[in-house]
Amino acid sequence: MKEKISYSKLAIEALYRASKLAHQRAAERNFKIPIWKDGKIIYVESKEILTKKCN
């Protein structure tokens, strides 16, 4: 029997992979990444984000 595919789950997984790749490329080039926090945009070092996601 064929398993039903959840397109929303596939889309979320694709967005996660794309954001991970974007963070890796930003870290290689020493870019800062804008993040929405407490009602304003702050810029965070991309290497900080990668270390938080990896741990």
C-alpha positions in Angstrom: 0.0 0.0 0.0 1.2 3.5 -0.8 2.1 5.7 2.1 0.4 9.1 2.1 2.8 12.0 1.6 2.5 15.0 3.8 3.4 18.0 1.6 3.6 20.4 4.5 6.1 18.1 6.3 8.2 17.9 3.1 8.1 21.7 2.8 9.2 22.2 6.4 12.1 19.8 5.9 13.2 21.6 2.7 13.1 24.9 4.5 15.2 23.5 7.3 17.8 22.2 4.9 17.9 25.5 3.0 18.4 27.5 6.2 21.2 25.2 7.4 23.0 25.6 4.1 22.5 29.4 4.2 24.0 29.5 7.7 27.0 27.4 6.6 27.7 29.7 3.6 27.3 32.8 5.8 29.8 31.4 8.3 32.3 30.7 5.6 32.1 34.3 4.4 31.9 35.9 8.0 28.5 37.4 7.4 26.0 38.4 10.1 22.5 37.0 9.9 19.5 39.2 10.7 17.1 37.7 13.3 13.8 39.0 14.7 14.0 39.2 18.5 11.9 41.1 21.0 10.2 43.2 18.3 13.3 44.3 16.5 15.9 43.0 14.1 19.3 42.1 15.5 22.4 40.9 13.6 24.1 37.7 14.9 27.4 36.2 13.9 26.6 33.2 11.7 29.2 31.1 13.5 27.3 31.5 16.8 24.2 30.2 15.2 26.0 27.1 13.8 27.5 26.2 17.1 24.1 26.5 18.8 22.4 24.3 16.2 25.1 21.7 16.3 25.0 21.2 20.1 
